[in-house]
Amino acid sequence: MAILNGYLLGLSFIIFLGPVFFYLLKCTLDAGFWSGVSVALGIVFADFSCIIICSFGAIPFFKNAQNQFLLGIFGGLILLFLGLKFIFKPKILPQSTEKLKLSKRNYVSYFTQGFLINFINPFVFVVWIGIIGIAETQYSGSINFFFFLGAALIGILTIEFLKVVLAHRLKTILNPIYLIKIYRVFGIILIISGIWVLFYAFTNQ
């Protein structure tokens, strides 16, 4: 039951359309299926890192107002930078040259970007602090605690993988002009997200 509950919780993350969601779609549309998978793995690894950090006593650190402020400033600026890049320097990688241009270094870069965009978002830690609290309430002192959190991560990975598949299929029916417009919309969303994170950081200092 713990595994099923955790997996369903992970699947429920499909309702979260934060900046990492749009970045995942952009990378998949831009550089293909495996680049999207790399970003998705980075996202899930960031979630895993959040669980480890919070489980080993770092919750007070993230509940500290000053630390939340610094994380919010850093995360907001990163989102603003990416948003501006999407708007003013949208690049399209032609489908025919995709395999030639991508290397192991590219995939590591996409993984790292997915990790950072998710990890630097202070709200991700807030969400996982809440989830860990639920797990401790229901499964404290039991192996089911780890089954619940592990299944939640698998559920999230499932959702991220489905997003990659969807974006990859969309790329085959969208021409470069439409892709650039989509990237600029993603850029605007990232900028709005960055401004919102900065506003939250300053108003809750």
Secondary structure, 3 states (H helix, E strand, C coil): CHHHHHHHHHHHHHHCCCHHHHHHHHHHHHHCHHHHHHHHHHHHHHHHHHHHHHHHHHHHHHHCHHHHHHHHHHHHHHHHHHHHHHHHCCCCCCHHHHHHHCCHHHHHHHHHHHHHHHHCCHHHHHHHHHHHHHHHHHHCCCCHHHHHHHHHHHHHHHHHHHHHHHHHHHHCCCCHHHHHHHHHHHHHHHHHHHHHHHHHHHHCC
